[in-house]
Amino acid sequence: MIEVDELSKSYGRRAAVDGVSFRCERGTVTGFLGPNGAGKSTTLRMICGLTRPTRGRALVCGAPFRALANPGRRCGVLLDAAAQHAGRTGREALALSARIVGAPPGRVDELLELVGLAGPAARRRVGAYSLGMRQRLGVAHALLGEPEVLVLDEPANGLDPEGIRWMRRLLRAHADGGGTVLLSSHLLAEVERVADRLVVIAGGRVVAQGTRAQLAGAGDLEEEFLRLTDGARS
Ligand SMILES: Nc1ncnc2c1ncn2[C@@H]1O[C@H](COP(=O)(O)OP(=O)(O)OP(=O)(O)O)[C@@H](O)[C@H]1O
């Protein structure tokens, strides 16, 4: 479970995130949606203890991320798939993280298989990976410690249609198994098919949250999303 309470971050006089509050319950996928520059990444970074809030707080499994004893076993994180060591093979990178998290030896091959990087792909250097392959490896890293919570920033970036469907099914299965998933996107179509709840952010503020039906009823969700975020694109 994730609890975000009045989370705010200012850079100088500019508020990147301003009083953002929402909850992600176990067994659900929450889509965190907003146009470019809305404050999604900054919010996710604060949830994961990488950016210090100016105000407010975020709890993951009941505690601030930085206070979790072995965070990789509670909360799997994929914030920037491009930020991975280019010189290691996919398998080496994952094996190294497995040791840090304390994952059993067999987990690396199991995950490479799960994310579609088994075989020759696992033996290639990460520097030669496409963005989609890096996203897959990033997801494997996030899943290493078998965490309850997953926090993923734009995980569908660079994935082809088959990859997007694979990601959707993986996240759905994680939530259906009792996990908690929070994923961001600036593309409504990517998240509306998998998310149980949507949190829409624009200009650093939450402008709507709820189920699809609560947000748009029988109407057009895309129209509603564009209306809600109109004027807040930067
Ligand atoms: N380190 C920083 N210093 C100054 N301003 C920042 C910093 N990080 C983010 N910002 C600003 O905060 C605002 C929100 O940025 P953020 O990256 O959180 O948005 P986003 O919703 O993730 O956007 P995108 O979809 O384009 O990735 C933007 O105006 C951005 O320029």
The ligand as a Gaussian input file, in Angstrom:
#p B3LYP/6-31G(d) Opt

LIG

0 1
 N       15.674000      19.023000     -10.425000
 C       14.826000      19.933000     -10.893000
 N       15.116000      21.251000     -10.848000
 C       14.250000      22.186000     -11.292000
 N       13.040000      21.895000     -11.817000
 C       12.693000      20.605000     -11.891000
 C       13.548000      19.551000     -11.432000
 N       12.909000      18.354000     -11.628000
 C       11.724000      18.651000     -12.189000
 N       11.584000      19.981000     -12.363000
 C       10.411000      20.672000     -12.926000
 O        9.270000      20.212000     -12.261000
 C        8.163000      20.079000     -13.162000
 C        7.619000      18.665000     -13.095000
 O        8.576000      17.782000     -13.686000
 P        8.370000      16.195000     -13.703000
 O        9.592000      15.613000     -14.354000
 O        8.011000      15.722000     -12.350000
 O        7.123000      16.046000     -14.673000
 P        6.528000      14.761000     -15.396000
 O        5.047000      14.808000     -15.191000
 O        7.232000      13.539000     -14.948000
 O        6.851000      15.055000     -16.942000
 P        7.193000      14.075000     -18.187000
 O        5.927000      13.365000     -18.553000
 O        7.600000      15.055000     -19.254000
 O        8.301000      13.173000     -17.765000
 C        8.675000      20.479000     -14.534000
 O        8.345000      21.845000     -14.759000
 C       10.168000      20.317000     -14.392000
 O       10.851000      21.194000     -15.264000

